Amino acid sequence: MCRASLGLYAALIVFASVATLRSGKCSIDERPNLGNDSQAVPPGAATPQPADGTQRIDPATVVLRWAPVANAISHRLFFGPADPPVFREEMTRVRYEPGPLASGTAYFWRIDELTASGIIVGRTWRFTTAGMAGQVTVPAVSWAQCMDQPEGWYATPEAVRIAEDVLLYQRRTGGWPKNIDMAVPLSPDGRQRLAEEKPQTDSTLDNGATTTQIRFLTRVSAASKQERFRPAITSGLRYLLEAQYPNGGWPQYYPLRDDYSRQITFNDDAMVHVLELLKEVAQARPPFGFIGQPMQAGAAKAVDRGVQLILKAQIRVKGKLTAWCAQHDAVTLEPCKARAYEMPSLSGRESVSIILFLMAIERPTTEVVRAIESAVEWFRSVAIKGSRLVRKSDPATPRGFDYELIADPSAPSIWARFYDIATNRPMYVGRDGVIKERLADIEYERRTGYTYLGPFASDLLNKDYPAWKKRLAAGAVSTPYITVRRRE
């Protein structure tokens, strides 16, 4: 085949793949594995502009460009003033305008290429913006940091500026898309692009999307005393109420898609984040005091239905209540599969968040207490003892490190993210969808890019549960509100 024909063939593959992604028929994360380890890994994105190591670039005119791999379906951009850089956006274009940057600051960026064969992790590049001699620049707050600032910060011009941009990202559905650093200043082209994207139906609850935007806008509105943000907040809350299934669960995306995202989603604490937020709304806790009584009542009903769903979905094995799966069938409530590496299982991670939410219920019923006690007992029974998860530096690997589970009798208990429902054995599954018994058997990209093991239930068993038991024994069951701890 001639070179021109090869180029046309590659272009057709990219076009068809991008069309499939945009149709919503598959998830951008539902990708094949990287193939046999003996196969050569193709080179990733190349020819960065600005070139790696470039200094004194005008911070107002930076445009990132790169040469993609020939068969790239899409490009995942990581960018920011820290190394490693944070994920910003998945795109099909090969240029990115970050908007005005800080002066005298080093920035890092990387492009991971999604191909039909898997993800090709790129190199990290660096450039430095121009600045006055001796100038010290404080990096701007990223979207990941926006909910962790001092209270007074939410009244600052910077917080208001970010809130104004968050309004632009809101879809007509009332929700927001995910995996975008909404704190990055928008260029005029970026604002125009967002205006054109308003009708898109990519609103989601995944990765903290929508619930985080509602919380952020509410804090800025209260601190800055600007009521102009309230319509967007109310629209977002209506979106959450509309997205709930009659049985009390929430899907990952709404409007619904024809894939696993239709399932009831505990994964990454999506449903628990919604329940936490609506509970605050129902009780008119600051800064949600401005929410009217009709929506408060709707939020209260939604929370009640959500709690009942949680109790019904708790997995029973041989007549004994255990924990929950990361996702449950929207009709039968049976544990079910999501992405290729997320099999029906007992979740050692998401179940912790569910328990914390249940422990925050004022005046818990007998059913709620039973659910908590049973799940805690299950966590104690499946703790992994005598092993430690270590991160090893390895310059020869694409990301410069690797994870290994080693024997260590002195190591504190850890838990697997997935447990076999029938046997309680830890499950490790890569993009090939095949269950493995060892973390080392998972391909490198998933082993270093997904959380399979961790001290998930440590604080629950050692701090939260004992404190809850004391309150329960004393009859002081009106507990302080517990916000689910953020997880990587």
N, C-alpha and C positions, 0 to 999 in steps of 0.2 A: 504494500500500500504506500502511495506517495506521501510526502510530508504534508502537503495541503489537505489530502484526504484524512490523514490522521487528525489534523487540527479541527476539521469540520466534525469528525466523529466525536472528539472530546467535547466540542461546543454543544453538540446535540445531547450528550449525556448530561452536561451541566444544566442545560435548559430544561430537560425533562425532570431532573431531580429537584430543581428549584421550584418548578411548577407543582410537583408533588408536595413539597414542604408547604407552599402557600395555600394549597387546597385544604390543609388541615387533616389529610388522610393519614399522616404519620407524624410522630414527634421528632423534633430536631435531635433529640437525645436517643431515639430508638435506632441506633446505628449498628451495622455489622461489626464483628470483632476485627482486630488488626491482622488476623490470619496467622499462618504458621510462623513460629519464631525463627525458623531457618530462612524465611524470605527476607530479602533486603528491604529496609525501610526507606521509602523514597524521600528525597530532600523536601523540606518544607518551604514556606514562603521565603522569598529572597529579595535582594536589591531594595532595602529599605530607604525611603526618603522621608525625613532627613537620614543621611547615612549614619550608621552606628558610630557613636563617639563625637558627632558634630557638636560644636560649642557656639555660644553667643547667637542663637537664633532669635529673630524678632518674636516675642511672645504673643503678639497680636495677629500674626499671619501664618501660624503653623498649620500645615496640611500633611497628614500622614498618607503615604502611598507605598505600595509594595507590588512585587511580581508574584502572583499566585501560582500554585501548582496547576498543571494542565487539566487535571480532572477534578478540581475543587467544586463542591456543591455550594458551600458557603464558607465564610471566614469569621472566626471568633476573635474579636479584638480585646486584648488586655492592655490597660493603659493607666498610668498614674505616677505620682511623685514618690512611690515606694517600690522596692524590689523584694518580692515579686509584685508586678502590677496587678490591679483588680480587673475582673471581667467588666466590660462596658456594653458590648453589643454583638449580636450575631447578624451578619449582613451578606449580601451578594455583591455589593460594589467593592472596589479595591481602592477606595480613598476615604478618609475620615477627617472631618474638621472638628477639633476639640473645642473651638472657640478661644477667647482670650485666656492665656495662661499666666501664671505668676512669673515675675521677673527673677533672674538669677537662680533658677531652680532646675535641678536635674529631673528628667522624666524618663520613665521606662515603659517600653511597650513590646507586645508580642502578638503574633498572629498564629492561631491554631487552625489548620485547614481540615474541613470536613469533606471526606471523599467517600465514594461508594465502598471502599475497603476499610474505612475507619477514620480516626482522628490522627493527624500528623502534628505533633506538638512542635511549635516553632522555637527559634532562639529568642532570647530577650535582648532587645536593642536599647540604646540610651542616647539622649541628646540633652543639651543644657541651653536654657534660654538666656538671653542677654540681660544684664542688670548692672546697676551702678556699682562701682568698686566698693567693696566692704558691705554691700547691701545684704541684709539678712531677710529672707522671705519665709513666711510661715505658710506651708501648703494649705490650700483651700480645703474646707470640710467636704469629704466625699459623701455620697448618698448612704453608704454603709455606716457612717458616723453621725448621721443627722438626728437620730433619736437618742444620742448619748451625750448631748451638749448641756452645759449649765443652763438653768432655767432662763436667765437673763438673755441668753444668746438668741432665743426665739423671737425677741422683739427687735433684733438688729436688722439693718438694711440687707445684709447678706442672707439672713433667714427668709426675709420677705421676698428677696429676689429669687431664691430657690423655690419658694411656695408658688410664685407666679409662673415659674417654668413647669412646676408639677401640674398646674391647671392645664397647661398646653398638652401634656402627655395623656390627660384623662380622655378616654374614649366616650363616644355617645352612649354606650351602654351604662356608663357610670363607673366602670372599673378601670384598672390600669394594666398595661403589659408588664412583663418581668424582665429582670436582668439588664437594667439600664441604669447608669449612674445619672440620676436626674439632678444632681447638684452641679454638673458640668455646665458652664455658661453656654447658651445656645447662640449659634451664628444666625444671621438673617435667613440663610438657606435652611438651617435646621428648624427654625420657627415655621417657615413655609411648608416644610416637609411634614411637620406634626399637624398642621392644619389640614393637610390633604389626607392624613392617616386617621383622622377622627372617626370615620365610619368603620374602621377595622374591628373585627370581632375577636381580638386576641386578649381580652381582659381575663385575668386569672387570679387565683389565690395562692399560686405556687411561689416558693421562695420569698414569702412575705409580701408579695405584690397586693395592692389594693388596701389591705389592712394597714400597712405601714404608711401609705400616702394619706389615708384618712386621719391617722393619728398625728402625722406631721402637720397637716393643714390645720387641724384643730388646735394644736399647741401654738402654732404661729398666730392663728386668729385670736386666741385668748391673750397671748403675750403682747401682741402689737395692737390689740383692740381694733382690728380691722374685720368687720363683718362681711366684707366682700368675698371671703373664702367660704362662707357657710353654705351657699348653694351647691358647691362642688362636694362638700362634706356630706350634705343631705343626699345628694345624688349617689354618692358612693355607698351610703348606708342602704338606700333603696335597692341598689344592685345586690348587696349581700343578702337582703331579705328575699329578693326575687330568685336568687340562685339556689336557695335551699330546696331540697327535695321534700315532698310531703311527709316522708318518714323521718325527717330531721337531719339528714346528712347533706354534705356539700360536695359537688364535683370539683375537680381541679380548675377547669375552665368553664366559663359561662359567657355567651351561649354555648350549648353543648357541642362537642366534637364527636366524630365517629371513631373514637379510639379509646384507649384505657383511661383517658382523663375524665370520662363520664362516671367512673367509679367513685364511691365515697372515699375521700382522700384525707387520711391522717398523715400521709407522707410529708416529711419536713414540717410537721406541725400545722399544716394548712388549716384544717378544720378547727383545731384548738385555738389558733390565733383569731379566727372569726368569732368563736364562742367567747373568748376573753373580751374582745372589743364590744360585742353586743351586750354582754353582761354589764359593762361599764355604762353603756348607753341606756340600758333598761333602768339602771339605778341612778341615772343622771349624775354620775360622779364627775367631778371637775377633770377636764375642761368641757364635758359634754352637757353642762347644765342648760344650754340654750336649746337642746333638742326638745321638740314638743311632745306632749303626752301621747298622741296617737303612735308616733314612731317608738317611743319608749315601750308602749304596750306590745307593739309588734316585735320589738327586740326581745322582750321578756318571753313571749310565746316561742320565739325561735330558739332561745336558749333552752327552754324546757324540752322542746322537741329534740334538740341536740343531745341533751343528757340522756333522754330515753333511748335514743339511737345508740349511744355509747354502751349503755347497759345491755341492749339487745345484741350488739355486735361482738361483745366479749366472747372469745373463743373457748368453747367447752371441749375438753379432751377426756374421754372415758368418764363422763359425768362431772368433771372437775373444771371450774373456771380457771382460766390462765391469763392470757394477755390479748393483744389485738394485732391484726395485720396492718401493714402500712396503707393498704387499700382494701375495701370491701365492696362486693357487688351491690349496685345501687338498688336492686330489687330483693335479692335473696339474703343479703348481708353476709354471704359466705366470703372468706378470705380469697383474694384473687391476685392474679399476676398483673404487673404494670409493664415496665420496660423489660428487656430481655434478661437483665440481671436482678430484677426485683420479682421474685417468685412468691406464690402463696406461702406464708410463713408466720411465725410469731415474732413480732418486732421487739428487739431489745433496746431500741432507741425511741421510736415514736410512742411506745406504751408508757414511757416515763412521763412524757408531757400530758398524756391523758390522765394519768393518776394524779399529777399535780393539780390539774384542773378540777378533778373530782374532789380533792381534799380541800379546795377553796369554797366548796358549796356550803352555804349557811344552812344549818339544820338538816344534815344529810339523812336521807331515808335509810331504812334497813338494807335496801337493794344497793344503794351507793356504798355503804360501809362494807357490804359483802364483796362488791367489785374491787374495792381498794385492797382489802385484806387478802383476797385471792391472788390478785396480781402481784402484790408484794411477796407473798409466799412463793409464787412462781419465779420471780426475780432472784430470790435467795437460792432457789434450787438450780438455776442455770448459770450461776456466776462461774467465770473461768478463773481458776486459781493456779498459781505457780507458773504463769506466763506473762511476759512483758512485751508490749509492742514498741519497737524502737525505730526511729528514723535515722537511717545511715546516709552519710554523705557519699555520693558516687558520681564524680564528674563525667564518667563515661555514659551515663544515662541521659535521656532527653531533658529531664527536669533537674538533674544534678543530685537526686537523692532517691532512696528506695525505702520501703517499709519491710520489717521482718519481725516475726513473732518468735521470741526466744524463750527458753526455759529459765525461770528465775523464781526459786522458792520464796524469796522475800517480796515479790511483786504484789501490789494490791490487786484486788479483784477487778476484772474487766468483763465486758459483755459483748456478745456478737450482735450485729445489727439484725441478722436473720437467723431464726432457729427453725429446724424441721418440726412441723406441728405434731407428728406422731412420736418422734424420738427425742425431741429437745436438743438435738445435736446442732452445733453451729453450721451454717451453710455459707459457702463462698461461691458466688456465681458471677462470671464475666459476661462479656457481650455475646458469647456463644450460647448462652442460656443453659449451660451444663453445670450441674451442682458439683462443686469440689469440696474436699474435706480439709484442705489447707489453704491459707492465704497465699502461700508461695505459688500455688497452681493457677492463680488468676493472672491474666495478662498485665503487663507493666502499666499500661495506660489507666486501667481501672484500679489496680492496686494502689496507685498513688493519686488517683483522681476521685475516689469515692471512699466513704467512711464505713468500713466493715467491722471495726472493733473500736472500743473505747470505754472509758469509765462511766458509761451512761447512767447507771443506777446508783452510783456511789453516794452522792448527796441525798438522793431519795431515801436510801436505806439507813444512812448514818445520821441524817439531820431532819429532813422533812417529815418522814414517817413517825419517828419518835415524838417530835413536837406535836404532830396531829393527834397521836394517841393520848398525849397528856391533856390536850384541850378537850378531846372527846370524853375522857374519864372524868374531867372536872365539870363537864356539862357546858363548858364555854365553847360551843360549836360554831359560834359566829366568828369565823376565822379571818385573819387579815387576807387581803386579796393577793394571790400568788400569781405572778407573771411568769409564764414559761420561760425558762432560761434559753437564750439563743444558742443554737448549735451550729457547728461548722458543717 
